[in-house]
Amino acid sequence: MATSTSQQRYSYRGRDRSGRVLNGEITAANSAEARNLLRRQGVLTTKLKRHRQSIFTSRAKSIKASDIAILTRQLATMMRAGIPLVQSFDVVADGLDNPSLARVVRQLRDDVSAGSSFTQALQKHPKLFDPLYCNLIAAGESSGSLETMLSRVATYREKTEQLKAKIKKALAYPVFVVLVAVVVTSILLIKVVPVFAETFASFGAELPPFTRMVMSLSEWLQQSWWGVALFSAFFVWVFNTARRRSAHAAYILDQLILKLPIVGPILEKAIVARFSRTLATTFAAGVPLVEALESVAEAAGNLHYRNHILLIREDVTTGIALHRAVRSRQIFPSLLEQMTAIGEESGALDEMLEKTAEHFEQSVDNSVDSLTALLEPMIMAVLGIVVGGLLFAMYLPIFQLGSIV
């Protein structure tokens, strides 16, 4: 199947079956496919010209997961207003600020206009629309409730992106401050300390032990900073490569991440919220529970939890109730197991899971706010100790100048 990276834009002129002159644009892999698509739409092409991209054209803007969430919400709104799907594509594409996303939307429009189902059109862009997204849309098309399903998918993607944003907020601030601390400390050791060292050399007296230690560290960093930089880059490369290519290494890393102090519990709550939200959405869409659990496992975002969810799926396949299967894994909080049991008994499993997701999403939000408030004074204290310690080491001989001279 063609992907969005191999598509080209063509301007065309032609006539429809009534003889009316039509002008427009279409996306296709080549001119033959473009003419074929137009013929399926009832357009007899008289002129077709490919858009040529200038070498000076700026790099295409990337499409983020948040862009897909916004696109889904816009399509749901258009269809709720009674606008047909193909026309909704045109309205949405014209209002998008991201040219790359607008191009994808027009490709979807062309495919649907040519007779493909919405799901088939989405499956041509697997990097943008994952199997879970496509399966939910397929369920909406087969049940004749595409408008409702688009709204559910939009809500699901919006909640998922909000949860990701909260996790990034919890991690970004301390990481940024640590990087700033490393840069500032390195500059002091490489640029500032040597100036003091030259001054102290003229004293001809023994320096305090703390000052000598800092000066030795400065000399080592001046000689080996490039080695430190290369080792850091190599470590990051090995870490990313191992995570991508080795399932065992990725599994161990995911386990270690969950054991981190403070951050680990927040990530666990986020995974439970994602589990509940995804299962609620798929189950409400009419997807069988066994298939829904498979989609939930892939959306877990952590291999440790993914493997346990697949084991839950196997238990459910053998006839075990979902809440009992969840309890047997002993990695999910008791609240999830209780809400699942209530949902199964009352026949409102999707509603109970939705409430569970909301609870843990709110818990993540509160934990992130508390973490940020706690980390700010701690990080400032660490920065003060590190930078202040370096400055104290350099000024200590000056304080003792009387005894040194």
Secondary structure by P-SEA (a helix, b strand, c coil): ccccccbbbbbbccccccbbbbbbccccccaaaaaaaaaaacccccbbbbbbbbccccccccccaaaaaaaaaaaaaaaaacccaaaaaaaaaaacccaaaaaaaaaaaaaaaacccaaaaaacccccccaaaaaaaaaaaaacaaaaaaaaaaaaaaaaaaaaaaaaaacaaaaaaaaaaaaaaaaaacccaaaaaaaaaaccccccaaaaaaaaaaaaaaacaaaaaaaaaaaaaaaaaaaaccaaaaaaaaaaaaaccaaaaaaaaaaaaaaaaaaaaaaaacccaaaaaaaaaaacccaaaaaaaaaaaaaaaacccaaaaaaaaccccaaaaaaaaaaaaacaaaaaaaaaaaaaaaaaaaaaaaaaaaaaaaaaaaaaaaaaaaaaaaacccccccccc
